[in-house]
Amino acid sequence: MSIAHRFAIVLVLAACLFSERAEAEGNIRFGKMEVHPFVSLKEVFSDNIYSTSTLQKNDSITVTTPGVKLQWPFGMHRLEAEYYAVDSRYGTYRGETTTDHHAKGLLGLQLGSFFSLTAGGAFDKGHEGRGSSATGFIEVFRTNSGSASAAYQLTGRSKVQLDYSKTTWNFMTSNFRDRDEGIMAGYLYYRFLPKTSAFVEYERKTVDYTEATTPLDNSMGSLLIGITWEMTGRSKGTIKAGRTSKDFEDSAVKDFSVWSWSVDLNHKFTELTSLTVVGQRRVNETNAFGTAYFITTGVYGELKHGFMSKMALLLRGSYGTDRFSNAVPPETAVREDKTRMLGAGLRYAMKDWLEFGADYNKKNRDSNITGNDYQETQYVLSANMSF
C-alpha cells in the first residue's frame, strides 16, 4: 500500500470522526487555525493509455488524491499551507504508475489600509503524462519556487502591485530542459467603475538553462493591457492582451515577437446555470530536443446546470494548438498539434462536504507530423470529500 493510499485512509477516518462538527462549522478548528482535510477517489477507464495511434492499450486507473489545507488568520494577516498527493495506479500496465507530491505555503500581511505584502514557497514532484509530453513518454520533474508580492493602494481608484518569483526546474530524463526562471512583474490598476478596473501589466522573465549543451538562455518581456470586473454576483472575469518578445543570448537562435492574450470568465445565467470560459495564447520553453520553444493557443469552456436541488449536469469542450519553433530531423516541417476535447459529467452533492461524479471525455489530437496523432476515450467515476 502506497503512502498516498495510507494518507487517504487516515483522512477518511478523520473525516468520519469530525463529520458532525465539520457539517456544522464547515471546517475543523484548533483555536484560530482551520484544518481542511480533503480526499478525492477516482476510477478511470481509458482505451488508449499510451496516447498513441499505433499501440492502443486500455486499462483502469485508480487515482487517489489526499490532502490537507491549513488556514491561520491572525489580526489582519493570514498564514496558509497546503499539501496533497496524486497517486495513479494502473491495473494491468503497472509500469505507468506515478505518484506526485505538491506542497506550498503563503504568508499574507496587511500593513495598514493601503499596503499589503505576501510571500510564499512551493515544491512539486510531478510529471507530464504521455498525452501532454512532446516525446510521448512520461516526463518526471521537480520544481522549487519562491515568490513575493507587494501591493499599494495609491488612491481610492488606483493600485500598484509588484511581483517577483524564482523557480528551479529539474527533469529526471530530459536534462536539456533543466533551468532556472526568474520573473519580475508590475501591475497598475485604475478602477473606473465600482467593481471594474483597467490595468497595465509588464512582465520580464529570465531563463538560464543549467546544461551547457543547451544554447537557449533567453529573456522574455510582455506588455499587456486588460480589464477585470466583478460587476455583480453573476458575472466576473479578466481579459488581457498585448505583445510578447523573446530574446536569445545565442545569436544562432532567432529572436521573435508575438501577440499574447488570456481570458478568464464566469457568468451565471440563473442561480442554477453558469458558464466558465478560460483561454490563452502563451510562449513556452522547449519541451522537445531540437526545438527552441513552442506556442500554445487554446480555449476551454464548461456549462453547468443544476437540477433536483443536489444534481448538476456539466458539458465541456476545448480546442488548442501547439506550434513548435523548428523542425526536428528527419522531419522537414514545423510540428503543429491540434487537440480537441468534448465531454460531459454528472455531479451529486450528497452533503456539503461529499460529492459523487461520473464523467465522459473524448480527446483527439491531430498533428502534421506522422506518429503524433491519437484518440482517447475516458470514463470516470469519482467521490470527493472536503471539510
C-alpha positions in Angstrom: 0.0 0.0 0.0 1.4 3.4 -1.0 1.9 6.4 1.3 -0.8 8.2 -0.6 -3.3 5.4 0.0 -2.4 5.2 3.7 -2.9 9.0 3.9 -6.3 8.8 2.2 -7.5 6.1 4.7 -6.4 8.4 7.6 -8.2 11.3 6.1 -11.4 9.3 5.6 -11.3 8.1 9.2 -10.6 11.6 10.5 -13.5 12.9 8.3 -15.9 10.4 9.9 -14.8 11.3 13.4 -15.2 15.0 12.8 -18.1 14.9 10.3 -20.7 16.3 12.6 -18.5 19.2 13.6 -17.4 19.8 10.0 -21.0 19.9 8.8 -21.9 22.5 11.5 -18.9 24.8 11.1 -17.6 24.0 7.6 -14.2 23.1 8.9 -12.2 21.6 11.8 -10.7 24.2 14.2 -7.8 24.2 16.7 -8.0 27.6 18.2 -8.0 30.1 15.3 -6.4 27.6 13.0 -8.7 26.0 10.4 -7.9 22.5 9.2 -9.4 21.4 5.9 -8.7 17.8 5.0 -9.8 16.6 1.6 -9.6 13.5 -0.5 -10.6 12.6 -4.0 -11.1 9.0 -5.2 -11.4 8.3 -8.9 -11.7 5.2 -11.0 -10.7 5.9 -14.6 -11.0 3.7 -17.6 -9.0 4.7 -20.7 -9.0 3.0 -24.1 -5.5 4.4 -25.0 -3.2 4.8 -22.0 -0.1 5.3 -24.2 -1.7 8.2 -26.2 -0.6 6.7 -29.5 -2.3 5.7 -32.8 -0.1 2.6 -33.2 -0.1 0.9 -29.7 -3.5 1.3 -28.2 -3.9 -0.3 -24.9 -6.8 0.0 -22.4 -6.6 -0.1 -18.7 -8.2 1.1 -15.5 -6.5 3.6 -13.3 -7.2 4.2 -9.6 -6.4 7.8 -8.7 -6.2 8.8 -5.1 -5.7 12.5 -4.1 -5.5 13.0 -0.4 -4.5 16.4 1.1 -4.9 19.0 3.8 -5.1 22.7 3.8 -4.3 24.9 6.9 -5.5 28.5 7.4 -4.5 30.6 10.3 -5.8 34.2 10.4 -4.1 36.5 13.0 -5.3 40.0 13.1 -5.4 41.4 9.6 -2.8 38.8 8.4 -3.0 35.2 7.4 -0.8 32.1 7.2 -1.7 29.3 4.8 -0.2 25.9 4.0 -1.3 23.1 1.7 -0.2 19.6 0.8 -1.7 17.0 -1.5 -0.5 13.9 -3.3 -1.8 12.4 -6.6 -1.4 8.6 -6.7 -2.3 7.0 -10.1 -2.2 3.2 -10.1 -2.7 1.2 -13.3 -4.5 -2.2 -13.0 -2.6 -4.0 -15.8 0.3 -1.9 -17.1 1.7 -1.1 -13.7 4.9 0.5 -15.1 2.7 3.5 -15.9 2.0 4.1 -12.2 3.0 7.6 -10.8 2.8 9.4 -7.5 3.0 13.2 -7.5 3.5 15.4 -4.4 2.6 19.1 -4.1 3.3 21.4 -1.1 3.0 25.2 -0.7 2.9 27.9 1.9 1.8 31.5 2.0 2.2 34.4 4.4 0.0 37.4 3.9 0.5 40.7 5.7 -1.9 43.6 5.6 0.1 46.7 6.8 -2.5 49.4 7.3 -5.3 50.1 5.0 -3.2 50.7 1.8 -0.2 48.3 1.9 0.0 44.5 1.7 2.8 42.0 1.4 2.7 38.3 0.6 5.5 35.7 0.5 5.3 32.1 -0.5 7.1 28.9 -1.5 6.1 25.7 -3.3 7.6 22.3 -4.1 6.3 19.9 -6.7 7.3 16.4 -7.7 5.1 16.0 -10.8 5.0 14.5 -14.2 3.9 15.2 -17.8 1.7 12.3 -19.0 2.2 10.7 -22.4 -0.6 12.7 -23.9 0.8 16.1 -22.8 4.5 15.2 -23.3 6.1 16.2 -26.6 8.2 13.0 -26.5 5.3 10.6 -26.0 6.9 9.3 -22.7 6.2 10.1 -19.1 8.4 13.1 -18.1 9.0 13.3 -14.3 10.1 16.6 -13.0 10.7 18.5 -9.7 10.3 22.2 -9.1 11.1 24.5 -6.2 9.8 28.1 -6.2 9.7 31.2 -4.0 7.6 34.3 -4.6 6.9 37.7 -3.1 4.3 40.4 -3.9 3.7 43.9 -2.7 0.6 46.0 -3.4 -0.2 49.6 -2.6 -3.5 51.4 -2.9 -2.5 54.8 -4.3 -5.9 56.4 -4.2 -9.5 55.2 -3.9 -9.3 54.3 -7.6 -5.7 53.2 -8.3 -3.5 50.4 -7.1 0.1 49.4 -8.0 1.5 45.8 -7.5 5.0 44.3 -7.9 5.6 40.6 -8.0 8.8 38.5 -8.1 9.3 34.7 -8.3 12.1 32.3 -8.8 11.6 28.7 -9.9 14.0 25.8 -10.5 13.1 23.0 -12.9 14.7 19.6 -12.8 13.7 16.8 -15.2 14.7 13.2 -14.5 15.3 12.2 -18.1 15.2 15.3 -20.3 18.1 17.1 -18.7 18.3 19.6 -21.5 15.1 21.2 -20.1 16.7 21.9 -16.6 16.6 25.6 -15.9 16.2 28.5 -13.5 13.4 31.0 -14.2 13.2 34.4 -12.6 10.1 36.6 -13.2 9.5 40.2 -12.2 6.1 41.7 -12.9 4.4 45.1 -12.3 0.7 46.0 -12.5 -1.0 49.3 -12.4 -4.8 49.2 -11.8 -7.3 52.0 -12.3 -10.9 51.5 -11.1 -13.3 53.4 -13.4 -16.5 51.7 -12.1 -17.3 50.4 -8.6 -16.3 46.9 -9.4 -14.4 47.2 -12.8 -10.8 48.1 -13.3 -8.5 48.6 -16.2 -4.8 47.6 -15.8 -1.4 47.6 -17.5 0.9 44.6 -16.9 4.6 44.3 -17.6 6.5 41.1 -17.1 10.2 40.3 -17.5 11.4 36.7 -17.3 14.9 35.5 -17.5 15.6 31.8 -18.2 19.0 30.2 -17.6 19.5 26.6 -18.7 21.8 24.5 -16.5 23.0 22.2 -19.3 26.0 23.7 -21.1 24.9 22.0 -24.3 21.5 23.8 -24.3 22.1 27.2 -26.0 18.6 28.5 -25.2 19.3 31.0 -22.4 16.9 33.9 -23.0 14.9 36.8 -21.6 11.2 37.4 -22.4 9.2 40.6 -22.0 5.5 41.0 -22.1 3.4 44.2 -22.1 -0.3 43.7 -21.8 -3.4 45.8 -21.1 -6.6 44.4 -19.7 -9.8 44.8 -17.8 -11.0 42.9 -14.7 -14.5 43.1 -13.3 -17.0 41.7 -10.8 -20.0 43.7 -11.8 -22.5 41.6 -9.9 -22.5 38.3 -8.1 -23.5 36.8 -11.5 -20.6 38.0 -13.7 -16.8 38.3 -13.2 -13.8 37.9 -15.3 -10.4 39.2 -16.6 -9.3 39.8 -20.2 -5.9 40.9 -21.2 -3.8 41.1 -24.4 -0.5 42.5 -25.6 2.8 41.8 -27.1 5.4 39.3 -26.0 9.1 39.2 -27.2 11.7 36.5 -26.7 15.4 37.3 -27.0 18.0 34.5 -27.0 21.6 35.1 -25.9 22.9 32.8 -28.6 22.8 34.6 -32.0 22.2 31.3 -33.7 18.7 31.1 -32.2 16.3 33.6 -33.8 14.6 36.2 -31.6 10.9 36.8 -32.2 7.8 38.7 -31.0 4.1 37.6 -31.0 0.7 38.7 -29.8 -0.4 37.0 -26.5 -3.6 37.1 -24.6 -5.7 35.4 -21.9 -9.3 35.3 -20.9 -11.0 34.0 -17.7 -14.8 34.5 -17.5 -17.5 33.2 -15.3 -21.2 34.1 -15.8 -24.3 32.9 -14.0 -27.3 33.0 -16.3 -29.5 31.9 -13.4 -28.9 30.5 -9.9 -28.8 27.0 -11.5 -27.0 27.7 -14.8 -23.4 29.1 -15.2 -20.7 29.2 -17.9 -17.0 29.3 -17.4 -14.6 30.1 -20.3 -10.8 30.2 -20.0 -8.2 30.6 -22.7 -4.8 31.9 -23.5 -2.0 32.3 -26.0 1.4 31.9 -24.4 5.0 31.2 -25.3 6.5 28.1 -23.5 10.0 26.9 -23.0 11.2 24.0 -25.1 9.8 20.5 -24.3 11.3 18.7 -27.3 15.0 18.3 -28.0 16.0 20.3 -31.1 13.3 23.0 -30.7 13.8 26.4 -29.0 10.2 27.0 -27.8 6.6 26.3 -28.6 3.4 28.5 -28.6 0.2 27.3 -27.1 -3.2 28.8 -28.2 -6.3 27.3 -26.7 -9.7 27.8 -25.1 -11.8 25.7 -22.7 -15.5 26.1 -21.9 -17.8 24.5 -19.3 -21.6 24.8 -18.9 -23.1 23.8 -15.6 -26.8 23.3 -14.9 -28.2 22.3 -11.6 -31.5 20.4 -11.1 -33.3 18.4 -8.4 -31.6 20.6 -5.7 -28.4 18.4 -5.4 -27.7 17.3 -9.0 -25.7 19.1 -11.7 -25.0 18.4 -15.4 -21.7 19.5 -16.9 -21.0 20.0 -20.6 -17.4 20.8 -21.6 -15.2 21.3 -24.6 -11.8 22.6 -25.6 -9.7 23.3 -28.6 -6.0 24.1 -28.7 -2.9 24.2 -30.9 0.8 23.7 -30.0 3.1 25.1 -32.7 6.8 24.2 -32.3 9.7 26.6 -33.2 11.6 24.5 -35.8 11.5 21.1 -37.5 13.3 18.2 -35.8 15.2 15.9 -38.3 14.3 13.8 -40.2 11.1 15.9 -40.5 11.2 18.9 -42.7 8.0 20.7 -41.5 7.5 22.6 -38.3 5.4 20.5 -35.9 1.9 21.7 -35.1 -0.6 19.7 -32.9 -4.3 20.4 -32.8 -6.2 19.0 -29.9 -9.9 18.8 -29.4 -11.8 17.5 -26.3 -15.6 17.0 -25.7 -17.1 15.7 -22.5 -20.0 15.6 -20.2 -20.4 14.9 -16.5 -22.9 14.4 -13.7 -22.5 15.6 -10.1 -24.4 14.6 -7.0 -23.8 16.7 -3.8 -24.9 14.3 -1.2 -23.6 16.5 1.6 -21.9 19.9 1.7 -18.6 18.0 2.1 -19.4 14.9 0.0 -19.8 14.8 -3.8 -20.1 12.0 -6.3 -19.4 12.3 -10.0 -19.5 10.5 -13.3 -17.7 11.8 -16.4 -17.1 11.0 -20.1 -14.3 12.6 -22.1 -13.3 12.2 -25.8 -9.9 13.6 -26.8 -8.4 13.8 -30.3 -5.0 15.1 -31.3 -4.2 15.8 -35.0 -0.6 16.5 -35.9 1.1 17.4 -39.2 4.0 15.1 -38.1 3.4 11.4 -38.5 3.1 9.4 -35.3 1.9 12.2 -33.0 -1.9 11.7 -33.7 -4.0 9.8 -31.2 -7.6 9.4 -29.8 -8.6 8.6 -26.3 -11.9 8.0 -24.6 -12.1 8.1 -20.8 -14.9 7.1 -18.4 -14.5 8.3 -14.8 -16.3 7.6 -11.5 -15.3 9.9 -8.6 -16.0 10.7 -5.0 -14.8 13.9 -3.4 -14.7 14.8 0.3 -13.7 18.3 1.5 -14.1 19.7 5.0 
